[in-house]
């Protein structure tokens, strides 16, 4: 006997929400390798799909446990389901994509809470997607089109438009959202040149499309059935035909070297900045006043983070006028647990209290066992974190708490772990721990920062010294291409050796020693006193030695430090201070 066909849903209730989350988790699990492969670099260090899957997988387990602890033996209501999923995802978030996903779910949870409805109809879902999109954009310091954010924005606008139409249904709104998301995803290579060169769509945006497709299957009553042609849909995720022989940037025409100064994609770190870090919890407020506060603080300084919901928010900002930042909080609600830290070099208590119990502890992420030992020897609490296994916000928070210190400095040492670290620091503030995240985007930044760690100094001096050390460190790396791809210096093919400078591919060659030496010399072109070479797990025994010899021949007074880091994928990391 055939089971009765499921009918389309008129509203999204708690049961449908749970089926959606479970189906999205299955979609992430089956597509994680494909999403990971949507990497702008031809090195297999992209793990967006893995991060999305692990974020949602852990959040669902935590949600079930939390609801059971609250006495929901059966199915909770939609508000409780959304609230607990959002809370869980805040801590299970891995990588920048996982953090943004958590903000999308947070926006939906807030709408359900504010509306007081036990279900979401067509208009309610559109409003929830709109609020989710707002939170996703606010989570990123420098939001850009051509990312998951542009997919989220297109989705929210399409859902709103569909919900306002005559005869709108939950199904028609979701269908419009899916169509808009797919179209926005296909447009991402036209919005970000780095995606166009790599011949891929944005990986986070692809994950968001899968999330919405799972929702459509639940709302349409087809959640037990697979997509009719998933590979046809995913075929548009890459543009491999652009890299065949005859491409305008074929290997015979490409330059072998790109300029390494003045590039538009280069990160410019300025050692100077706002003089104070201000953190506080904000209560007795609402989302409208928080929005005004966020806008005011954004005009005062940088490193702004405002996270939370309902009646409690964590506020973090770097400013020159801490009084104005606190006053803005007073006007928005009730600030408490206020913490103000002076970052300037000339502070009143410099050098005092060498055994101060408030001396900062350090948490450092390490992609390899050798680097982990180096960081531990320098006095840091170490977390293993690297491609495919990046530390979640919850793991970073646990490490912060495990230090037992009241002030903690976090070194993510990876650009895709910064948002998770910032989230952990904000949550740590709830228990009275003042955690500061240093903008270290690579392991050599972490090495430079820990080299200036002085246990006798207070957090202001330590943070200032670490920030200056990171800003003064130019970085590079070498790896081997795993796939054919377009790059700023032309097409690379599997087996080509790639030289990275400040995160961008700048050299394509055919031997690790030659490319590594070229990277090191390029970093030294503007001067430098210390060359740090970190050997990876698959580095030839003489690689670091060869680079050191070449560098010293050109710069006789150069100091060289060689570290057996054990990191995967990158046989050599290079730092110049």
N, C-alpha and C positions, 0 to 999 in steps of 0.2 A: 504494500500500500504506500503510495507516494505521500510524503508530508505535504500539508497545506502550504501554499506559497505565502510568504510574508508580505504584508501590505506596506506601502510607504508610510512613514511616520508623519504625524501632524505636528508633534512636538518632540523635543529632546528631553528625556527624563533621566533619572540617575542610572537606570538599567542600560539605556542606550548610550549614555556617556561612558559607562564602564566597558561596554562592547566596543565602542569607538577607540578607547585608549588601548584595549587589548589587541584590536585589529591593527592599529597603527604600530604597536610594538612588533607584531608579526611582520608587517610591511618593512619596518626598519631592519628587522633581523634578516629578511630575505634579500634586501637591497643594499645592505651595509657595505659590501665589497664594491658594488657599482658606484655608490656615492663616494666611498673613499677614493676611488679611481678618478673622480672629478677633481683633480689636483692641478693647480696652476703650475706646479713644478714637476718636471719629469723624474721626480724622486718619490718613492712610495712612502712619504711621511704624512700624507693626508689621511685623516681619520674622522672626518665629519660624520660619515655614516655610522661608524662605531660609536662615536660620542653621543649621537642622537639615540641610538638603540640602548646603550647602557644607561643613559639619563632616564629614559622613559621606563625601562625595565626595572631599575632600582626604585624609581618613584612609585610604580604600581605596587610593588611588594611592600614598601613603607606605608602606602596609603591603606592597604588592607589591614596591616597591623595596627595603624592608628585608629581606624574606624572600629576595629574589634575592641581596642582598649577603651573607646568611648561608649561601648555598649551596643554598637550596631551589630547584633548577631546576624541579621539578614542584610538587606540592602539599605544603605543610608539614603537620605534625601539628596537632591542634586546639589544644594548649597554645601552640605557637609562633604560630599564627594569632591566637588571642585576645590573647596578650601583645603582639604587634606592633600589632594594631589598637587596643588600649587605649592603648599608648604614643603612637601617632600621633594618636589622637583628643584626647589631652590638650593637644596643641599646635595642632591644627586647630580646636579648639572656638571657635565664634563665639557671642556673646551668652550670657545666662544659660542659655537652653535647650540650647545646644550643650555648655556645661560640664556640665550635669546629665546629658545624654546620654552624655558621656564617662565620667562616674562610674558609670553603669549598665553600660557595657561593661567598665569596670574591675572591677566586682564579679564579673561573669561570668568574666573572665580569672583573677581570684584563686581562684575556686572550682575552675576547671579545673586550675590549677597545684597547689593544695593536695590535690585529690583524686587527682592523678596518673593520671587516666583519659584515654584518647585519644578518648573519646566521652562524650556526655551522654545518659543514659536518662531515664525519667520522673522518678525521684527526684532525679537529678543536675540536671536542668533546674530543678526546683522550688527546690532549694538555691541554684542560681546566681542565679535571679531574686530570691530572698530576700536574698542578699548584695548584689546590685546595688541593691536598694531601700534597704538600710542605708547604702550609700555615697552614694546620691542625697540622702537626708535629711541626712546629715552635711555635705554640700557647701554647704548653705544655712544662713546665720546665723540667720534667722528663718523656719523652715519653716512652711507653712500648708496646711491642707486647701483643696480647691478648685483645686489646681494639678496639674501633672504629678506631684507627689509623692503626692497622694491616689490618682491613677490607678496609680502604681507600687506603692503599698502594697496596694491592693485586688488587683492582679495577683499579687503575691507570696503573699498569704494564700490566694487561690483556688487557685494552683498547688500550694501545700503541702497544702491540703485534698484536692485531686484526686489528688495523688501518694500520699496515704495510703489511698485507697480500694481496694477489692478489684478486681483486674484492671486496675489503672491502666496506661495506655500513654502513650508520648510524645505521641501525638495527643490523648488525652483531657485531659492536663495542659495542653497548648497551647490546646485548645478552651475549657477552663475559664478560662484566663488571658485569652483574648480577650473572652469574654463578660463577665467581671468588669471588664475595662478599659473596655469600651463602657458598661457600667452606671455605673461610677465617673465617666467623662467626662460622661455625661448629668446627673450629680448636681452637677457643679462649679458651675453657676449658683446652686444652692441653698445652697452653702457659702461663696461669696464674693459679697457684695452688688454689687460693682463689675461682676462678670460678668452678674448678673441685670439690672442697669440697662442694660448694653450689649447684652443679648440674645444673648450668645454663650457657648459653652463655652470652657474653657481651651485656648489654642493649643498649649502644650507637651504637655498631655494628649492632644490630638488627634494630635499627632505620635507619641506613644508608642503609641496605638492602631494607627496605620499600621504601626509597627515590628512589633507583635505579629501583625497580620494578615499581614504578609509572612512571618513565621515560620510561621504556620499553613499558608500556601499551600505552603511548602517541605516541611514535615513531612507534610502530607496528600498530597503528590505532585502538587499543582496549580500549581507555581510557574511554569509556562509559560502559564497561563491568567489572564485578567483577572478581577476581581471581577464576579460576576453582576449586581450592581446597586449600583455604588459611589455613585451620586448619591442613592439612597434612604437609604443609610447616612449620607451626609454632610448630608442634609437636616436632620438633628437637630442639626447644629452651630450653627445660628442660630435665633433665635426672632423672625423679622421681623414676625410677625403681631401682636406686642405693641405695635408702634409705629404701627399704622394710626390713622386718625382715630377718635376715641371712646375712646382710651386714657385712663385716669384722670389721667395727667399730660400731657394735651394742651397745645398751645402757648397756648391761650386761658386756661388755668388756672395755668400755671407762673409762679413768680417769675423775675425776670430777673437776680437777684443772690443769691448764697449767702453766708452768713457766712464770713469769711476768717480768723477766729481761733477757736481752741479746737476745730477739727474733728477728728473721731476719725481721719481718714485723713492728717492732717498729719504730716510728718516733723519730729521735734524733735531738733535737733543741739545737743549740749552741748559747749562748747569745752573743758571740763575732762574728764579721763578718767584712765586708768592712766598712771603716770609713765614706764614703761619699755616698750620693744619688745624682745622676746627671740626670737631665731631660732637654730635649730641643725638639723643633720642627725642622725638617730637610726638607729643600726645595732645589730646583735646583739640583735634583738628579735623579736616575733611579733605577730600581729594582736590577740591577747587582751590583751597588755600595752599595746599601742598604744591599745586601746579604754579601758583604765583610765586611761592618761595623758590621753587626750582629755577624759574626764570630770573628772579632777582640774584640768586647765588651764581648763576651762569655768567652774569655780567660782572661779578666781583672777582672771579678767579678761575681756577681750573681744577682738574681731578675731581669733578663733581659726581657724587653718587647719592641718590635719594631712593631708598628701597623700603618696602614695607607694605602696609595696607591696613584697612579697617581703621584702628585708632592709634597705631604706633608705627613710626617711621624712623629709619636710621638715616642720619644726614652726615655727609662727609664732604669737605671742600678745602682747597688750598687757597688762601686769600692773603692780602696785605693788611686788611682791616678786620681783625677777628671780632671786634665789637659790633661792626655793621652786620656781620654774618649771624651773630647771636641775636641782635636786635630784629633781624628779619625773621628769625625763628620765633621770637616772642610775639611778633605780629601775626604769625601763622598758627600759633598754638602755644603749647607749654613745653619748652625745651628743658631737658634734664639730663643728668649724667654728662655734663658738658666737659669736653676736653679740648684745651688749646695748647698746641706745641709750637715753639718758635724754631724755625729751620735755619735762621741766620747763623753765620760763623761767629759773630760777636754777640754771644748771649751772656747774660749776667752770671750764670753758674758754670761757665766752661771750666772743666777740669776738677770740679768739686766732687766730693763723695765718691772716691774710687771704689767703695764697696756698697754703693747705693742699691738697696733691694729693688728699686725700680729700674735698674739698668736693663736695657732691652735684650730680649732673646731674639734669635733669628730662626726662621723656617725657610729652608731652601729646597727647591725641586731639582732633582738630578736625573738625567736620562741614561746614565750608565753607572756601573758599580764603582769604577775608579773615581769618577767625579763625586759620587756619594761619599767615599772615604775622604776625599779632599775637603768636602764641605763639613763633614763631621769633625775632622781634625781642626777646622777653623772655628768650631764651637756651635755649629748650626744643627738644628733638628732637621733631619733629612727625609724627604718624601721621594720615592721612585716615581718618576713621571716623564713620559716621552710618547712619541707617536704610537698610537694603538692602545696606550694605557695611561692617558693623561689623568692627573689627579683631579678628582671632583671637588666641588666647593666643600662638601662634607668632610672629605679626607684632609683638606687643608685646614678646615676649622678644627678637626680633632688634633692635628699637629700643633696648631696655635695653642689650644688648651693644654696639651701635653707638656708644653714648656713650663707651665706653672708660673709664668711671668705675667705682670700686669701690663707690660708694654712689649709688643712683638713686631719685628720687621719681617716681611715676607718677600722672598726672592722667587718669583715664578720661573725665571730663566727660560721663558718660552712665550712667544707672542700669543699662542692660542690657549694659554692658561691664565692670562691676566684678568679676564672677566670673572673667572671662577675664584681667583685669589681675592679680587675686590669684593665679591659677594661674601666670601668667608670672613673677611675683615669686618664687613658691615654687621654680620650676624654676631661676631665676637663681641661687638660693642654692647650688645644686649646684656652680656654678663660682666660688663665692666672692664673688658680687655681692650686696650687701645692698640689696634694693629694697623700698621702702615705698609702699603705695597710699594716696593721699588720697581720702577719700569725697566726690569731686566728681561730682555727678549731672547737671550741666548746664554749658554753655560759660561762663556768667557766673560759676560757681564757679571755673572754671579761670582766668578773667581776674583774679578777686580773689586767687586763690592766687599767681599769677605776679607780681602787683603788689608782693608783699612778698618776692619772691625776692632774696636778697642773696648774690652769689657768695662774699663774704668770710666768711659764716657757715658753721658746720658743720651736719651733717645734723640734729642734735637741735633746734637753734634754728630751722632752716629748716622742718622738719616741723611744729614747734609753731606757728610763725607762719602757715604755710599752712592748717593745720587750723583755727586761730582765724579766719582770713579767710573760709574757707568757711562756718564756723558763723555768722558775722556777716552773711552775705549772704542776703537774702530774694530769691526768684526768681519770675519769671512769664514768660508768653509769650502770643502771639496766633496763631491759625491759622484756617483756613476749613474748616468741616465738609464732608466728602466723602460722608457717608451719614447717614441718619436713625438716631438713637440716643437712648436714654434717658440722662440724666446726673443728677448730684446737684441740678441746678437746673431739671430738666425736659427735655422732648424738644427736640432740635435737628434741623434738616433741612438737606439739602445747600445750601450757599451761606451758611448762618448763620456769623457770625464768633464764634469761641470765645475766651474769655479764661481763661488758666490761671494759678492762683496756687499755688505750692508743689506743682506737678504735678497739681493737680485742676482740673477745669472749674468756674469760679466765675461766669462771665459769659457770657450768650448775647445777641448783638446783631446789627445789620445793617450796620455800617460799621467798617472797620479802625481809622480814627483814634479814633472814639468809644470802642470797646472797649479799644484799647491805652491810651488815656488813663485809663480807669477802672481798668485793671489797675495802672498805675503809681501812681495816687493811693491805691489800696488798699494797695499795698506800702509807701507812704510814710506811711500813717496812724499807724504806731507810731514815726515818726521816721526819720531817715536823713540822711547827709551827702553821699553820692555816688549818683547815678542813672546806671546804665550801660544804654545802648540799643544793641542789636546788630541791624542791618538784615539781612533775609534776601534770597535771590536774587530773589524776586518781590515785594519790598516797594515800594510807591509811593515816589517820590522824596522827598515831603514828610512821610512817616509819622513818622520819628524827630523831625524838626523840630517837628511839631505836638505830639507828646507832650512834648517838652522845654519848649515854650512853655506848655502847660497846667500842667505840674508846677512851673515857675518862678513862674507866677502865684499858685499856692497856697503855694509854699515859696520865697520870694525869695532866700534865701541858699544854695540847693541848687546843688551842683556837678554838671554833667551831662557825661558822656562818650559820644560817638556813634561807633560802630564799624561799618564796612561788612563784615559777617561772611560773607555769601554762602551761609548755610546754607539748605537746602531746607525746604519744608513750613511753616516758622514765619517769617512776614514780620518778626516782631520778637521778640527775647528781651529781657527786662527784669531788671535786677538792682539791688538797693538795699543799700548798706552803711551 
